[in-house]
Amino acid sequence: MANKQTDNIVVEAVGLTKVFKDFWNRPKARAVNGIDFTIKQGQVFGLLGPNGSGKSTTVKMILGLLYPTRGVLKVFGEEPRNVDMKSRIGYLPEETYLYRYLTAMETLDFFGALFGLSEEMRRERGEQLLNMVGLAHAFNRPVGEFSKGMARRIGLAQALVNDPDLVILDEPTSGLDPIGCREVKDVIRLLASRGKTIILCSHLLADVQDVCDDVLVLYGGKVRASGPLKSILSEEDKTRMVCPSLSDNTVAELKQWLAAKGVKSDAELKIDHPIRNLEDFFLEVVRQAREQSVDTAGAQAGGEIPDYLADKGTAVLNALRRSEMAQKAMTDQEPVKPAEPAIDMSKLEKLGGSAPAPTAAETAADEARDAAAEKEAQAEKANEKLANLLGKK
């Protein structure tokens, strides 16, 4: 029974502590101070805290880049320094470090080769990932020419090239526009639905609230709050009711009824029209612009999820959709008109057809010949008259 309970635990920390020391081995800073947490399979786990709270240090210890000073840390039941275990982890650092002169496709091919993927698999996954993050049009551009938002997109793609079981994302939406932020959050939800475990570090609390199941709030290297997000944010002493729009008379009657039940102060009762989320409104405006085929020079909308990251049902639907699009593209092509045969004018004249009208140059040449012949005739007549006159004398 104990084994079944621990089988789905991906990361477990007990009394985790990290103390940085100076050159003389004297304690300099206690970055993480005795924290406990557990992350289970399929969870989206938010690691929160202001700068200097110990988030980055905790992530580096999970990755095996730093060793704990004290405490126990297990990842997939192994020590983080276990090299074989690292092939099951995908990591997007806060700053995207890429080789500037490699193209987007070459970058994914490079990271895929580090994980021992075959050439065919690297090419297939590279194409699918670039399509997913909206960079299919820039596959042959050096990543050094990318904007910050485009660099974050290719960084997310490289974090998923090995189909990891644990994905650690440090500020994944930094530098992205609202469209890119929504697409990243959709990818996070999809990965979690497939049983992937996500650790999300972000200062954008709205993003954390949208996707995280559990959160851990650090301050000064210690845990200040933790638990399921819904239970932490729930205000148990208040009740909210949402219903279709009510008339003023109905609202007044409702207030009277609530007052009879003990809700007497306007400060305790708020009845108004709900306000749409700004992100949803913005995305709706962009969707309408795309339907009107408005061009943009930036990163394009993300495409479908790669088949190896999607579940079987989604992969089948993607294949069917691609087939339908290919057939539609073939049927939408305009038929090629056959070339008109050249007309042999000599054969047309033999058949009694009329020759084409002479050109302007041909007409001018004929007129010049006629004028020269007329002048020659006039000159001959003048010579004859002159000869007759001389002969009479």
C-alpha angles and dihedrals in degrees: 000000000000090000091054090053093051098040093083096045109109102174126019127177127183121182090342110187134173122188120183116212134200129237091281091053092251118144108264106169134000100216096172121024119195102310125174126200142144127210118196132203115280094018125131100215120195117211106197138177142112122277112296094022095118102262097124092043091052092050092049090052090052089051092049093242091118128033120226117247091214139353135049126287123179128181114190085346092299137100110269090238090066104117097203091056092058092072087072093058130083119194134193109187123211090253116044108231110194137156102261097211097051118093121236092260093045090051093056090043090054095051091044090054090053088060092048097249117162120253092250092049092047091053094046095047092043092056093046095047094048089051091049094053094043098251101110089113091055099046092121098043121103110252089229087075093054124110119237091263093050090048090054089051094053088044090056090049093053090050089060101040093098095048092242126203092212119042119190114195119187110194093333095175096049109129094008125124119234091270092055091045092055092047092051091050090049090053090050091052092048093050091050091050088056092055096261117144117229128197109195122194112186143146089207099092093185089063091049091050091051098055113014125100097188133016137200117202116203128193126169090357093300133103110256098172137359142164142082110340096228094054092046094052098038115110102211094186093063135063125204124199124195120194140148118289113294129209120247091252091053091049090051091050090048091052090050091050092048090047089056087053093054103271098120106148124079087218089065094047126056121177117175143124116286118248121228120243110262091225092055091048092050093049091050091054091050091048091055091049091052091051087057089054094242109176124233131189095208132081112313127235115285117261132218123316114266113262093239091056096043126076119258094263093052092046091054091049090050091052092049091048092051090049092050092048091051092050091047091051090053094049093045093058113107114244114253111249114230115247115259112247118249115252119235102215094196091058090046091055090050090053090053097258121144120255119241119268115272118257124249091256092053091049092051092050092052092050091050092052092049092050092050092050091050092051090049091052092050091050091053091051091051092051091051092052092048091050092051093051093050091048092054092055 
